[in-house]
Amino acid sequence: MSALANYCSENLEALKKRAQYRTLKAPGVSGSIAFAANDYLGLSRHPEVVKAGQEALLAYGTGAGASRLVTGNHLLYAPLEEKIARMKHKEAALVFGSGYLTNLGVIPALVGKGDLILADKLIHACLIDGSQLSGAALKRFRHNDPAHAEALLKEHRTKYKNTLILVDHVYSMDGDIAPLAELSELAGAHDAWLMADDAHGFGIVPSGVNVDIWMGTLSKAVGCYGGYVATSKPVVEYLVTAARSFIFSTGLPPAVCASALKALEIIEREPQRGARALALARRVKSGAQSAIMPIMLGTEEKALAAAEALKRRGILVVAIRPPTVPPGTARLRLAFSAAHTDAEVDKLIAALKAEQLI
Ligand SMILES: *Cc1c(COP(=O)(O)O)cnc(C)c1O
């Protein structure tokens, strides 16, 4: 074996010993019911969304052909960005290649060396990656604890030029919601900017609070692909020339933008879809705040065994293990969709009870 292959094999063995080895997963197999995808509103297979993509594919071809600053800014971007801005109650929006690319580009464009990032302990990995890429000092506050964020601001804010506070709106592995009103007030009082990642809230949990920057993805409730920020006009204008993941990456295929635009129209027209996903989650746990529900198990082995047991009962859920979640907090992550039937949720509840998971 080559030295490189040997190196990787050794790392893989170590992961297997810790039950942290991962494999690629197909969408649910037929005959099982999946509570595992982020297509919360069932839009990825909606006939109107599919048709909009088909029509654009025939009209404009498969690829954008270049980055948006070169010649890739095809005419589906403007209506898509206008709609996102309107739905997020912001002046303007900017669409990136994915949510990951959005965070990787936006954070380093806004802060750098000499600046401070204050982030919730449980923010998504791509916010951390964007933060590290920025070169700004990164400090973490306890999950959903604005008092801790305030203490850190009081202690450190004045040592830095600009400060960016980073949170998820809905936490991807916990399903709980950030105290945005308190954090927004804190940001105002300490001359900091607040950025919230709405990947798991959009379309399901209304975002009433006005944060400086909303970011999100078109790949979850919107059922397509791509990422976005919604913010003020000058910030968008600046990001176009400052966010490297925007500048040096090809525009989205026109068909993806057409489908996303149609999906957004449906979300506006049919708010009952988001309400249904939430109501289904609340049938399992009355306190559910979003379409995401963790069932905490602790060890990797327990989480994997629980997922296996549910699979034998025809229910597909994923075991989430470190390093995606902190050590000792391996869990099952259930994701509900407006497309689930009542009978499917009945079956889930029966299986969870039979396995003593609820
Ligand atoms: C999925 C996710 C992203 C990344 O979005 P993609 O469009 O899938 O790259 C960003 N933030 C959070 C919280 C996510 O869950």
The ligand as a MOL file (V3000), in Angstrom:
LIG
                    3D

  0  0  0     0  0            999 V3000
M  V30 BEGIN CTAB
M  V30 COUNTS 15 15 0 0 0
M  V30 BEGIN ATOM
M  V30 1 C -27.0670 22.6630 5.8180 0
M  V30 2 C -26.6040 23.8590 6.5480 0
M  V30 3 C -25.8000 24.7990 5.9250 0
M  V30 4 C -25.2050 24.5630 4.5670 0
M  V30 5 O -26.1380 24.6900 3.5850 0
M  V30 6 P -25.9010 23.9250 2.1860 0
M  V30 7 O -26.7380 24.7010 1.2310 0
M  V30 8 O -26.3510 22.5200 2.4120 0
M  V30 9 O -24.4410 24.0150 1.8770 0
M  V30 10 C -25.4890 25.9400 6.6180 0
M  V30 11 N -25.9180 26.1510 7.8680 0
M  V30 12 C -26.6830 25.2480 8.5170 0
M  V30 13 C -27.1450 25.5340 9.9010 0
M  V30 14 C -27.0420 24.0700 7.8740 0
M  V30 15 O -27.7620 23.1690 8.5120 0
M  V30 END ATOM
M  V30 BEGIN BOND
M  V30 1 1 1 2
M  V30 2 1 2 3
M  V30 3 2 2 14
M  V30 4 1 3 4
M  V30 5 2 3 10
M  V30 6 1 4 5
M  V30 7 1 5 6
M  V30 8 2 6 7
M  V30 9 1 6 8
M  V30 10 1 6 9
M  V30 11 1 10 11
M  V30 12 2 11 12
M  V30 13 1 12 13
M  V30 14 1 12 14
M  V30 15 1 14 15
M  V30 END BOND
M  V30 END CTAB
M  END
